[in-house]
Amino acid sequence: MVVEQMKFFIKSMIMILILLTTMIGTAAAGEVYFTTTPTMSPDAAKIVFSCEGDLWMVNASGGTAYRLTAMAGEEKYPRFSPDGQWIAFSGSQDGNSNVYVMPAEGGEIKQLTFHDASDQVDSWSWDSNYIYLPPGDTIILPALKSIAREEHPNDCAKIISILSTVW
C-alpha cells in the first residue's frame, strides 16, 4: 500500500512538473499567464489548476483546458478527493476565502464554510469524507455527507466549532 502511494506520488509530481514546464513554455510564447496551484486526479488522468481567478481542467496527457468555475471572485487551491469524485477548493467571493466543493467533472458548486475567517483547502481524508485546512487549523466538516443531506449552511459553522474544541 505504501509503495503504491509512493509510486502515485512520484507519478503525480512528474506530471505536474511536465504541466508547469509546458505552461512556462506557452507563457513565453505569450499565450498563458498566472497559472497556479495545480493538482492531479487520483488516477493521474486530469490536472486542475487556477488561471485568471477560475479553475480549469486539462488532460494530463495535454490538450485544451476547459473552465470549471466562473464565479465572481477568485478560486484556487483545488484538491481532488481520493475517490476522484469531488474537487474541493478555496474561493474568495466575499473578500475572504471560503471552502467550496463540486463534482470532479463539473457541475453544481456548493459552499461549505460561511464565516469571516479565510479558509485554504489543504487536503482530503483518505476516505473522502473530510476536508482539511493547513496544519494548525481544523478539519472542516464531513463534506459529502453534508451535501447528500443538503444541510443548512449554519450547520457547517457548528461542526467547525465543535471540531476545533476537540483538536
C-alpha positions, 0 to 999 in steps of 0.5 A, spaced: 500 500 500 505 504 501 509 503 495 503 504 491 502 511 494 509 512 493 509 510 486 502 515 485 506 520 488 512 520 484 507 519 478 503 525 480 509 530 481 512 528 474 506 530 471 505 536 474 512 538 473 511 536 465 504 541 466 508 547 469 514 546 464 509 546 458 505 552 461 512 556 462 513 554 455 506 557 452 507 563 457 513 565 453 510 564 447 505 569 450 499 565 450 498 563 458 499 567 464 498 566 472 497 559 472 497 556 479 496 551 484 495 545 480 493 538 482 492 531 479 486 526 479 487 520 483 488 516 477 493 521 474 488 522 468 486 530 469 490 536 472 486 542 475 489 548 476 487 556 477 488 561 471 485 568 471 481 567 478 477 560 475 479 553 475 480 549 469 481 542 467 486 539 462 488 532 460 494 530 463 496 527 457 495 535 454 490 538 450 485 544 451 483 546 458 476 547 459 473 552 465 470 549 471 468 555 475 466 562 473 464 565 479 465 572 481 471 572 485 477 568 485 478 560 486 484 556 487 487 551 491 483 545 488 484 538 491 481 532 488 478 527 493 481 520 493 475 517 490 476 522 484 469 524 485 469 531 488 474 537 487 474 541 493 477 548 493 478 555 496 474 561 493 474 568 495 467 571 493 466 575 499 473 578 500 475 572 504 476 565 502 471 560 503 471 552 502 467 550 496 466 543 493 463 540 486 463 534 482 470 532 479 467 533 472 463 539 473 457 541 475 453 544 481 458 548 486 456 548 493 459 552 499 461 549 505 464 554 510 460 561 511 464 565 516 469 571 516 475 567 517 479 565 510 479 558 509 485 554 504 483 547 502 489 543 504 487 536 503 482 530 503 481 524 508 483 518 505 476 516 505 473 522 502 469 524 507 473 530 510 476 536 508 482 539 511 485 546 512 493 547 513 496 544 519 494 548 525 487 549 523 481 544 523 478 539 519 472 542 516 466 538 516 464 531 513 463 534 506 459 529 502 455 527 507 453 534 508 451 535 501 447 528 500 443 531 506 443 538 503 444 541 510 443 548 512 449 552 511 449 554 519 450 547 520 457 547 517 459 553 522 457 548 528 461 542 526 467 547 525 466 549 532 465 543 535 471 540 531 476 545 533 474 544 541 476 537 540 483 538 536 
